[in-house]
Amino acid sequence: MQQVVLKSARVIAATALVVSGVCLVGLAPRARAQQSAVSSPRASGAASRGRAVYEQHCVECHGREGKGDGPAALTLVPHPRDFTSGRYKIRSTESGSPPTDADLIRSISQGLPGSSMPGWRGLISDADILAVVEYIKSLSPRFAQQQPEPITASAPVQPSAESVRRGAGVYATLQCAKCHGEDGRGSGAAATRFEDDWGYPMRAAVLSEPWTFRGGAAASDIYMRFRAGVSGTPMPSYKDTASESEMWDLANYVVSLRRKPVWEMGADEVSAFYKQQDAEALADPVKRGEYLVDVLACPICHSPADQDRRTIPGMRMAGGLRLYLAPFGTYPTGNLTSDKETGLGNRTDDEIKRVLTKGILRDGTRLLPFPMDWPSFSTMKESDLNAIVAYLRTVPPVRNKVPRPTRTLLPVFLWGKFKMLILGEDVPSYIYGGNTGIVAGGPR
């Protein structure tokens, strides 16, 4: 059974929050000469240097072998890229084609907004970024077997009121609202839950917030997403369903949906903006609750993971992840699905909120204040607590009977406390792979 050693119980409480800045390295390209150097014979030795850079900066998210299964991977949405597949979402190449070196360099140097992949421009040398690109390419045979097919962008359609009007028509014709909503903010969207081809949850882009667009916010960047598609997601290439001018008009329309970000607002605008958000949250508590559950990282602990740190299929929010919190004992995480026998289906709203705000289970068991941070949850607004409960009621039921927490023997507990408080030692704690619960048909 897999176990991940954490240096102290305090680390467990922090893992759900420490999700950025550790996933990959990057630096901006400076000239075409540098980009061409990656594929030149002189670059043949770059992979060894790239591996050293990768192992120093990238394994936490992308894993030792580049499979997207690093220790931090469970905390990240979207999930870190699996480099061994050779499939990349943000490309300037034809659908089904691997990315160019310039595509990889741009993603690393500028980062991918809206994800945990930061921009690393200026943090390491240009030579190192080129080397890590070469190493990443070596992790998949696609780069040796298939040449990139760069897209030659057509002449742009200049933004204008008429282009935006035409783009709105294209938006309707291509049925973009089914995923992105009539207003680009998801309002009235028919599809609200998405998975990528690897089975990981993902969200449709909020088109009114272009600062979250991973491929860039300019009309030319947006056009390229329509032209190239986003590999591994429901977002297709429109090469065969829309003309070049229609894709440019659509890009201009998407640009026109941009709302003013908070950092550009005045005080009155900020106040009005948050009042609007509060009103929307009250109008749709389930949506608000889903947002809070994701932000609070509840699925990370309440979903059992396999030996590759991937959530066991069909077990999201079903609990059963086993945590050993030295010296306190073993705490399997609870089943938060709507199952009436083993989950929250027969729990009252007040019982659920008592666990959230006081750490007291139905049978009276008291939880530690970590990693279940109920002292912080106790400060939440009543409306937000109600929203969380409303969302949990909608989580599909999974029968998974999770055992009760078990305490360590008193001498072990006292010795552990002595080492922590008197000797100043960090007592290791453990997160185990697999599921401790009993599901239909037996344990997983």
C-alpha positions as CSV (number, residue, x, y, z in Angstrom):
1,M,0.0,0.0,0.0
2,Q,1.3,3.4,-1.0
3,Q,2.1,5.9,1.7
4,V,3.2,9.5,1.5
5,V,5.3,10.7,4.4
6,L,4.7,14.2,5.6
7,K,7.1,15.7,8.0
8,S,4.5,16.8,10.5
9,A,0.8,16.9,11.0
10,R,0.8,20.6,10.4
11,V,2.0,19.9,6.8
12,I,-1.2,17.9,6.1
13,A,-3.3,20.9,7.0
14,A,-1.4,23.0,4.5
15,T,-1.2,20.6,1.6
16,A,-4.6,21.7,0.2
17,L,-3.4,25.3,0.1
18,V,0.1,24.9,-1.3
19,V,-0.8,24.3,-4.9
20,S,1.2,26.8,-6.9
21,G,4.7,27.7,-7.9
22,V,6.2,24.2,-7.8
23,C,5.1,22.5,-11.0
24,L,7.3,23.5,-13.9
25,V,10.1,25.8,-14.9
26,G,10.2,28.3,-17.7
27,L,11.8,31.2,-19.3
28,A,10.9,33.4,-22.3
29,P,12.3,32.8,-25.7
30,R,14.5,35.7,-26.9
31,A,15.1,35.0,-30.5
32,R,14.4,32.5,-33.3
33,A,18.0,31.4,-33.1
34,Q,17.3,30.1,-29.6
35,Q,14.2,28.2,-30.7
36,S,15.9,26.6,-33.6
37,A,18.8,25.6,-31.3
38,V,16.5,23.2,-29.5
39,S,16.2,21.0,-32.6
40,S,19.7,21.5,-33.8
41,P,22.4,18.8,-33.5
42,R,24.1,20.9,-30.8
43,A,21.0,20.4,-28.7
44,S,21.5,16.6,-28.5
45,G,23.1,16.9,-25.1
46,A,20.5,19.3,-23.8
47,A,18.2,16.5,-22.5
48,S,20.7,15.6,-19.7
49,R,20.8,19.2,-18.5
50,G,17.0,19.4,-19.0
51,R,16.5,16.3,-16.8
52,A,18.4,17.9,-14.0
53,V,16.3,21.1,-14.2
54,Y,13.2,19.0,-14.4
55,E,14.0,17.0,-11.3
56,Q,14.8,20.2,-9.4
57,H,11.7,22.1,-10.3
58,C,9.0,20.0,-12.0
59,V,8.5,16.7,-10.3
60,E,6.2,18.0,-7.5
61,C,3.4,18.4,-10.1
62,H,4.4,16.4,-13.1
63,G,5.9,13.4,-11.4
64,R,9.3,11.7,-11.6
65,E,8.5,10.1,-14.9
66,G,6.5,13.0,-16.3
67,K,3.1,11.2,-16.0
68,G,1.4,14.2,-14.3
69,D,1.3,12.2,-11.0
70,G,3.6,14.3,-8.7
71,P,2.8,14.7,-5.0
72,A,0.9,17.9,-5.6
73,A,-1.1,16.6,-8.5
74,L,-4.2,15.7,-6.5
75,T,-4.6,19.3,-5.4
76,L,-4.6,20.8,-8.8
77,V,-7.5,21.6,-11.2
78,P,-6.7,21.4,-14.1
79,H,-4.5,18.4,-13.6
80,P,-0.8,18.7,-14.5
81,R,0.1,17.6,-18.0
82,D,1.1,14.0,-18.6
83,F,4.2,14.5,-20.8
84,T,4.4,10.9,-21.8
85,S,1.3,11.2,-23.9
86,G,2.7,14.0,-26.0
87,R,-0.7,15.7,-26.1
88,Y,-0.9,19.4,-25.3
89,K,-3.9,21.6,-25.0
90,I,-2.2,24.9,-25.9
91,R,-0.7,24.6,-29.4
92,S,-0.3,26.5,-32.7
93,T,-0.4,23.3,-34.7
94,E,-3.1,21.3,-36.5
95,S,-5.4,19.1,-34.5
96,G,-3.7,15.8,-33.7
97,S,-0.2,17.3,-34.2
98,P,2.4,17.8,-31.5
99,P,3.2,21.3,-30.4
100,T,6.2,23.3,-31.8
101,D,9.2,24.1,-29.6
102,A,7.9,27.7,-29.6
103,D,4.6,26.5,-28.1
104,L,6.4,24.7,-25.3
105,I,8.7,27.6,-24.6
106,R,5.8,30.0,-24.4
107,S,3.8,27.9,-22.0
108,I,6.8,27.5,-19.7
109,S,8.0,31.1,-19.9
110,Q,4.6,32.8,-19.7
111,G,2.8,30.2,-17.6
112,L,-0.8,29.1,-18.1
113,P,-3.2,31.5,-16.5
114,G,-6.1,30.0,-14.7
115,S,-4.0,27.0,-13.7
116,S,-1.3,26.3,-11.2
117,M,1.4,26.5,-13.9
118,P,3.2,29.8,-13.3
119,G,5.3,31.8,-15.7
120,W,9.0,31.4,-15.0
121,R,10.4,34.1,-17.2
122,G,13.8,35.3,-15.8
123,L,14.0,32.8,-13.0
124,I,16.5,30.5,-14.8
125,S,18.7,30.8,-17.8
126,D,17.6,30.6,-21.4
127,A,19.8,27.6,-21.9
128,D,18.1,25.8,-19.1
129,I,14.6,26.4,-20.5
130,L,15.6,25.2,-23.9
131,A,17.2,22.1,-22.2
132,V,14.0,21.3,-20.2
133,V,11.9,21.6,-23.4
134,E,14.2,19.1,-25.0
135,Y,13.9,16.8,-22.0
136,I,10.1,17.1,-21.9
137,K,10.0,16.1,-25.6
138,S,12.1,13.0,-24.9
139,L,9.4,11.7,-22.5
140,S,7.1,10.9,-25.4
141,P,7.9,9.1,-28.7
142,R,5.5,11.4,-30.6
143,F,8.1,14.0,-31.0
144,A,10.5,11.6,-32.7
145,Q,7.8,9.9,-34.8
146,Q,5.7,13.0,-35.9
147,Q,6.7,16.4,-37.0
148,P,4.6,19.4,-35.8
149,E,2.3,20.9,-38.5
150,P,2.2,24.6,-37.7
151,I,-0.9,26.5,-38.6
152,T,-0.5,29.5,-40.8
153,A,-3.0,32.1,-39.4
154,S,-5.1,33.9,-42.0
155,A,-5.2,37.7,-42.1
156,P,-7.1,39.0,-39.0
157,V,-10.4,40.7,-39.2
158,Q,-10.0,44.0,-37.5
159,P,-12.2,44.5,-34.5
160,S,-15.3,46.6,-35.1
161,A,-19.0,46.8,-34.1
162,E,-19.9,45.0,-37.3
163,S,-17.3,42.2,-36.7
164,V,-18.6,41.8,-33.1
165,R,-22.2,41.5,-34.4
166,R,-21.2,38.9,-36.9
167,G,-19.2,37.1,-34.2
168,A,-22.3,36.9,-32.0
169,G,-24.1,35.2,-34.8
170,V,-21.2,32.7,-35.1
171,Y,-21.4,32.1,-31.3
172,A,-25.0,31.1,-31.7
173,T,-24.5,29.0,-34.8
174,L,-21.7,27.0,-33.2
175,Q,-23.8,26.6,-30.1
176,C,-21.0,27.9,-27.8
177,A,-23.6,28.9,-25.2
178,K,-24.2,25.2,-24.4
179,C,-20.9,25.2,-22.5
180,H,-20.1,28.9,-22.0
181,G,-23.6,30.3,-21.5
182,E,-25.4,33.0,-23.3
183,D,-23.3,35.7,-21.7
184,G,-20.0,33.8,-21.7
185,R,-20.2,33.5,-18.0
186,G,-22.0,30.1,-17.9
187,S,-25.5,31.5,-17.5
188,G,-28.0,29.0,-18.9
189,A,-25.3,26.6,-20.0
190,A,-26.6,23.1,-20.8
191,A,-23.4,21.4,-19.8
192,T,-21.8,22.4,-16.5
193,R,-19.6,19.4,-15.7
194,F,-16.7,18.4,-17.8
195,E,-13.8,15.9,-17.8
196,D,-10.8,15.8,-20.0
197,D,-9.7,12.7,-21.9
198,W,-7.7,11.6,-18.9
199,G,-10.8,11.6,-16.7
200,Y,-9.9,14.7,-14.7
201,P,-12.5,17.4,-13.9
202,M,-12.2,20.6,-15.8
203,R,-14.3,23.8,-16.3
204,A,-15.4,25.7,-19.3
205,A,-13.6,29.0,-19.7
206,V,-15.4,32.1,-18.3
207,L,-15.2,34.2,-21.5
208,S,-15.8,37.5,-19.6
209,E,-12.5,36.9,-17.7
210,P,-9.8,36.7,-20.4
211,W,-7.0,37.0,-17.8
212,T,-7.7,33.3,-17.1
213,F,-7.3,32.2,-20.8
214,R,-4.3,29.8,-20.8
215,G,-3.4,30.5,-24.4
216,G,-3.6,34.3,-24.2
217,A,-6.3,36.9,-24.2
218,A,-5.6,38.7,-27.6
219,A,-7.9,38.1,-30.5
220,S,-5.1,36.3,-32.3
221,D,-4.7,33.9,-29.3
222,I,-8.4,33.2,-29.2
223,Y,-8.6,32.7,-32.9
224,M,-5.8,30.1,-32.6
225,R,-7.9,28.2,-30.0
226,F,-10.8,28.0,-32.4
227,R,-8.5,27.0,-35.3
228,A,-6.3,24.4,-33.4
229,G,-8.8,23.2,-30.8
230,V,-7.8,22.2,-27.3
231,S,-6.5,18.6,-27.3
232,G,-8.0,16.3,-24.8
233,T,-11.0,18.5,-24.0
234,P,-14.5,19.0,-25.4
235,M,-13.2,22.1,-27.2
236,P,-12.9,21.1,-30.9
237,S,-11.1,22.7,-33.8
238,Y,-13.5,24.7,-36.0
239,K,-11.4,24.3,-39.0
240,D,-14.1,22.4,-40.9
241,T,-17.2,24.0,-39.4
242,A,-16.4,27.7,-39.6
243,S,-14.6,29.9,-42.1
244,E,-11.4,31.8,-41.3
245,S,-13.3,35.1,-41.2
246,E,-16.0,33.6,-39.0
247,M,-13.3,32.4,-36.5
248,W,-11.8,35.9,-36.5
249,D,-15.3,37.5,-36.0
250,L,-15.9,35.0,-33.2
251,A,-12.6,36.0,-31.6
252,N,-13.5,39.7,-31.7
253,Y,-16.8,38.9,-30.1
254,V,-15.2,37.0,-27.3
255,V,-12.9,39.9,-26.7
256,S,-15.9,42.2,-26.4
257,L,-17.3,40.1,-23.6
258,R,-14.5,41.1,-21.2
259,R,-15.7,42.6,-18.0
260,K,-13.7,45.1,-15.9
261,P,-11.5,43.2,-13.5
262,V,-11.6,44.2,-9.8
263,W,-8.1,45.7,-10.0
264,E,-9.4,48.3,-12.5
265,M,-12.5,49.2,-10.4
266,G,-13.1,52.1,-8.1
267,A,-14.4,51.6,-4.6
268,D,-18.1,52.0,-5.5
269,E,-17.6,49.6,-8.5
270,V,-16.0,47.0,-6.2
271,S,-18.8,47.2,-3.7
272,A,-21.5,46.9,-6.5
273,F,-19.6,43.9,-8.0
274,Y,-19.5,41.9,-4.8
275,K,-23.1,42.7,-4.0
276,Q,-23.9,41.3,-7.4
277,Q,-21.9,38.2,-6.7
278,D,-23.7,37.7,-3.3
279,A,-27.0,38.0,-5.1
280,E,-26.0,35.4,-7.7
281,A,-24.8,33.1,-4.9
282,L,-28.1,33.3,-3.1
283,A,-30.0,32.7,-6.4
284,D,-28.0,29.5,-7.1
285,P,-26.8,28.0,-3.8
286,V,-25.8,24.7,-5.5
287,K,-23.4,26.4,-7.9
288,R,-22.0,28.5,-5.0
289,G,-21.6,25.4,-2.9
290,E,-19.8,23.6,-5.6
291,Y,-17.4,26.5,-6.0
292,L,-16.7,26.6,-2.2
293,V,-16.2,22.8,-2.0
294,D,-13.6,23.0,-4.8
295,V,-11.9,26.1,-3.4
296,L,-11.7,24.5,0.0
297,A,-10.2,21.4,-1.6
298,C,-12.6,19.0,0.0
299,P,-12.3,16.4,-2.8
300,I,-8.6,16.1,-2.2
301,C,-9.0,14.4,1.1
302,H,-12.5,13.0,0.7
303,S,-11.6,11.0,-2.5
304,P,-9.5,7.9,-2.2
305,A,-6.5,7.7,-4.6
306,D,-4.8,4.8,-6.2
307,Q,-1.1,4.0,-6.2
308,D,-0.4,6.7,-8.9
309,R,-2.2,9.3,-6.8
310,R,-5.1,9.4,-9.1
311,T,-8.7,9.6,-7.7
312,I,-10.2,6.1,-8.0
313,P,-12.8,6.2,-10.8
314,G,-16.3,6.6,-9.5
315,M,-15.2,7.4,-6.0
316,R,-15.0,11.2,-6.0
317,M,-16.1,12.5,-2.6
318,A,-16.8,9.0,-1.3
319,G,-14.2,9.2,1.4
320,G,-12.0,6.4,2.6
321,L,-8.6,8.1,2.2
322,R,-6.6,6.9,5.3
323,L,-4.6,9.5,7.2
324,Y,-2.3,8.6,10.0
325,L,-1.8,11.7,12.1
326,A,1.0,11.1,14.5
327,P,0.6,10.8,17.4
328,F,-3.1,11.1,17.4
329,G,-4.3,8.1,15.4
330,T,-5.8,7.0,12.1
331,Y,-8.5,9.2,10.6
332,P,-10.2,7.8,7.4
333,T,-12.0,10.6,5.6
334,G,-15.8,10.7,5.5
335,N,-18.1,9.8,2.7
336,L,-19.6,13.1,1.5
337,T,-21.8,11.7,-1.3
338,S,-25.6,11.6,-1.0
339,D,-25.7,7.9,-0.2
340,K,-28.3,7.3,2.5
341,E,-26.6,4.4,4.2
342,T,-22.9,5.4,4.2
343,G,-22.9,9.0,3.1
344,L,-24.8,12.2,4.0
345,G,-28.1,11.2,2.5
346,N,-29.8,10.7,5.9
347,R,-28.0,13.5,7.7
348,T,-29.8,16.6,8.6
349,D,-28.6,20.0,7.5
350,D,-27.7,20.8,11.1
351,E,-25.7,17.6,11.5
352,I,-23.6,18.4,8.5
353,K,-23.0,22.0,9.6
354,R,-22.0,20.8,13.0
355,V,-19.2,18.7,11.5
356,L,-18.2,21.7,9.3
357,T,-18.1,24.2,12.1
358,K,-17.5,22.2,15.3
359,G,-15.8,19.0,14.1
360,I,-18.3,16.8,15.9
361,L,-19.5,13.7,14.1
362,R,-23.1,12.3,14.4
363,D,-21.9,9.8,17.0
364,G,-20.2,12.4,19.0
365,T,-16.7,11.7,17.8
366,R,-14.6,14.9,17.9
367,L,-12.2,15.6,15.0
368,L,-8.9,17.2,15.2
369,P,-8.7,20.8,14.0
370,F,-6.5,19.5,11.1
371,P,-6.6,18.6,8.3
372,M,-10.4,19.2,8.7
373,D,-10.1,22.9,9.3
374,W,-13.5,23.3,11.1
375,P,-12.3,26.2,13.2
376,S,-12.0,28.2,10.0
377,F,-15.3,26.9,8.6
378,S,-17.0,28.2,11.7
379,T,-16.3,31.7,10.6
380,M,-18.1,31.3,7.3
381,K,-21.4,33.0,6.5
382,E,-24.6,31.0,7.2
383,S,-25.5,31.4,3.5
384,D,-22.2,29.8,2.4
385,L,-22.6,26.9,4.9
386,N,-26.1,26.4,3.5
387,A,-24.7,26.5,0.0
388,I,-22.2,23.8,0.8
389,V,-24.9,21.6,2.2
390,A,-27.1,22.2,-0.8
391,Y,-24.3,21.1,-3.1
392,L,-23.4,18.0,-1.1
393,R,-27.0,16.9,-1.5
394,T,-26.4,16.8,-5.3
395,V,-23.3,14.7,-5.2
396,P,-24.2,11.3,-6.7
397,P,-24.4,8.5,-4.1
398,V,-21.6,6.1,-3.7
399,R,-21.9,3.2,-1.2
400,N,-18.6,3.3,0.7
401,K,-18.7,2.5,4.4
402,V,-15.8,4.2,6.0
403,P,-14.5,2.9,9.4
404,R,-14.5,5.2,12.4
405,P,-11.3,7.0,13.5
406,T,-9.0,5.0,15.8
407,R,-6.8,6.5,18.5
408,T,-3.3,5.5,19.3
409,L,-2.5,3.8,22.6
410,L,-2.0,6.3,25.5
411,P,1.8,5.6,25.9
412,V,2.3,6.1,22.2
413,F,0.3,9.3,22.3
414,L,2.1,10.7,25.3
415,W,5.5,9.8,23.8
416,G,4.6,11.5,20.6
417,K,3.4,14.6,22.3
418,F,6.6,14.7,24.4
419,K,8.7,14.6,21.2
420,M,6.7,17.4,19.6
421,L,6.3,19.7,22.6
422,I,9.5,19.1,24.6
423,L,12.1,17.7,22.1
424,G,10.8,19.9,19.3
425,E,10.6,17.1,16.8
426,D,8.4,17.0,13.8
427,V,6.6,13.7,14.1
428,P,5.9,12.1,10.7
429,S,2.3,11.6,9.5
430,Y,1.2,9.5,6.6
431,I,-1.3,9.5,3.8
432,Y,-2.0,6.0,2.4
433,G,-3.1,5.1,-1.1
434,G,-6.2,3.0,-1.7
435,N,-9.6,3.0,0.0
436,T,-10.3,1.9,3.6
437,G,-14.0,1.8,3.0
438,I,-16.2,-1.1,2.0
439,V,-18.0,-0.5,-1.3
440,A,-20.6,-2.6,-3.1
441,G,-18.9,-5.9,-3.9
442,G,-16.1,-5.5,-1.4
443,P,-13.2,-3.1,-0.6
444,R,-11.3,-1.4,-3.4
